Amino acid sequence: MQVKAEQYCWVPMNDIILSEEAQEQDDVFSGEDILLAEIGDGHYRLLQGQELLLRLQEDGMSHVAALVSQPDDCEKRLSMLVSLMAEGRLHYLDEGAAYREFIEKDGLSPQQLSLRTGRSVGTIRRKIRLMNLGEEIFPLLRENDVCEAIAEALLRIPGQQGRMRVLRHVIDEGMDARGAESLVDEVLSRMPVPVQTGRRMRPLMRDYRLYVNAFREIVQQMRDAGLDVNMQVNPGRTVTDIRISIPVFTGKKR
């Protein structure tokens, strides 16, 4: 991340915040300049010259002459993000979207974001993954104040329609995170289980009813799309007959 250098200023030592970034810069560059980035509220983040700053502190200096850089747009947005996090006014979806933007637009890595926000790298990556839930899911999560743990559980469900059905059930039943996890486990248990056999994948034939449930899921998706679909299951001693009826729509002839 680049900052715009302005001028030397006489800065109080107590207003300077040390950072790991400054230590990393000292390991690469050598010099007698102390470089600071203004972060607002009369405070500065140390970008370069940590060893020099510490020596001056040991010598009893209360102020230091430093090259102060005004923050660029990225730095300002980072400061705003940290402020909102500290105040508890940031929705987890907004936090994930912000991290993704900093990575894709500004070229920051999860490690760099971790240094600047205080979040662990794992937490940052987990919040970014929530962006994969899909735009249709986001409004329901916000409007119904669904917690982050439930949102994470939904990621285990494949497909938008399946996630939407599970989420609506969670909301209608007023489930907590533990209940939602159990519901997700139940839904996944009804899906066919693939197993790896060399280069090809083949289904694991444990119980034909798993596949019947898979057909029901497909039929339900078609019904959600507005189709009047019927499904009949007629189990026999050796064969189970499954009949699915789908209406055929034909255009009018002119």
N, C-alpha and C positions, 0 to 999 in steps of 0.2 A: 504494500500500500504506500502510495506516494503522498508527501505533504509538501506544502509550499513554504520555503524558507523566507522569513521576513527580516528580522534584525536582532541584534544583541540586546538583551534586557537584563536588568538587575533583579533577580528572582529570589524570594525567600526560600531557604532550604526546606522549611516545613511544608511548603506548598507543592513539593515535587514528589511524585509517586514513582517508586522503583518498579521495574518490570523485567520479566525474563527476556523480553525482546531486546532490551538494552544490553544485557549480558551477552546475548548471542551476537550483537553487533560488535561489542568489544573484542570478542573472540576472532572476528574477521578483520576489523579495521583498527588502526591505532591512530591516535591524535590527541590534541590537547583541547578539543572543543567539546562542550557539553551541549547536546541537542535535545530540545524539549518540544512536545506537542501540546498546545493549549487544549484543555478538555472542558473548560467552563467552570464557573463558580470559583474563579481565581486559582485553579489547580492546573498542574502540568504533569504529563506523563513523560518519563525519561526514555528517550529513544537511543541515545548513544552517550558514552562517557561515564558509565557507572563507576568504574574504578577511580576515575578522577574525582567524581562527586564524593565518594566515600572518604577519599584522602582529605578533601577539603573539610568534610564534616569532622574528621578526627582532629584537624587543626583548629577547630573551634569557629569556623566560618558560619555566619548566620544567613548570608546571602551569596549568590554566585552569579557571575556574568555568563549567560547562556544564549545560544542561538535559538530563538523561539520560532516555531513554525505554526502557522495558522492551520487549523484542520481542514482537510478537503471534504467533499460531500460524503465519502465513505466513512470518514472518521466521525462526522457529525451524526450520521445514521447509527453508527455503533454506540456512540454516547447516549443517544436517545433510547436505543434498545436496552442498554444496561440500566438506564434510569427507570424505564417502564417495568423491567424485571424486578428491580429493587422495590418498587412501589406495589408490586403484585397486581398490576393493571394490564397484563399481557396474556391473551388467550394462547393456549399451547399451539393452536393452528397458526396464529400470527407469528409466533416464535419460530415454528418450523419453516414457514414461508420466508421469514427474514433470513434465516440461516441459508436456505437454498439460494436466495438472491445474492447474498454476499459471496457464495461460492461460485455461482454461475456468472454473475455480472462483474464482481470486483476481483475475482481470482484468489480469494482467501481460502485457505485449507481448513478442515475441521480443527486441526491442531492450533492454527492461528486464532480461530474463533474462540477456542477454549481458553487461550491466554487472555483474551480481551474481555470475555464475558464471565469467566469463572465457572462455566459449565464444563463437565467432563466431555471428552471426545465421544464417548458412548452415548451420552444424553443428547448431544447435538445430532448425531447420526440417527438416533431413534426418533427424534422429533421431525427430522427431514423425511423419514420413511412414512410418516403419517400423511404426507402430501400425496401418497399413492392411493389413498382411500377413494379419491375421486370428488369432483366438484358437486355431484348430486348429494353426497353424504354430508358435506360441510355444513349446509344450513340446518339440518336436523341436529347435528352435534351442538351447534351454537344455541339454537332456539330452545332446546330442551336441557341445556346445561349438562350435557353428557360428559362424564369425567374422562381424563386422558387414558386411564387404564382400560376402559371399555373400548375406546377408539383403537387402542393397540390390539385388543383382542379381535376386533373386526378385520384387521389385516390378514388374519389367518384364513378367512373365508374367501375363496376364489370368486371373482366376478362381482360386478356392481349390483346386479339384481339380488344375488344371495346376501350380500352385505346389507342391502336396503331392507330385506325382509327380516333379517336377524335384528337389525337396529330398531325397526318399528316394533317388533315384539318386545325388545328390551324396554323401550319407552312406554309401551302400553301397560306392561306388567310392573313398571317401576323397579326394575332389577338393579341391584348394585353390581360392583365389579366382579364379585365372586359368582353371582348368579349368571352374569353375562358370559363368564369364562366357561361355566358348566354348559350353558346353551350352545356355545361355539363347539365345545367338545362333542356334544350330542349330534350336532349337525354334521361335523366332520366324520363321526363314526358311521354315518349312514352313506357316506360316499365310497365308491370303489377304491380299493387300495392297490396301487401299482407296485410291482417289484422289479428290480433290475436283474436281467439275465444276459450278461455279456453286453453286446451293443444294442440289443433290442429290448423294448419294454413290453411286458405282457401283464394282464390283470391277474391278481391273485384270487383264485376261485375258492372262496371260503363259504360263501352263502349267497345263493342267487337273489335273495331278498335285497342285498345291497344294490344290485343293479335295478331291481324294481323301484327302489327308492330314488335311484338316479333318474329313471324315466319320469317319476312323479315330479322331481325337481324341474325337469325340462318342460313338462306339461304345465307346471305352475308358472314358469317364466312366460310361456305362450299365453296363458290366461291373463297374466299381468300386462301383456302387450295388447290385450283386447280381443283375442281370439276365443271363440266358443269351442274349446277342445274338451273332448270326453275321453276318459281312459277306463278300461275295464280289465281286471285281472282275474283269470279263472284258473286257479291252481288244480293240477291233476296229480295222479299218483306218480307219473313219470315225466310229464310235461306240464309246464305252466304257460297258458296262453295269455298274451297281453295284446289287447286291441286298443288302438288310439285312433279316434275319429277327428279329422280336421276339416272344417268347412272349406269348400272351394269357391272362390270369388271369380266371377267372369264379368268382363266389361260389357256394357250394352252396345249392341250393333247399331250403327247409324244407317 
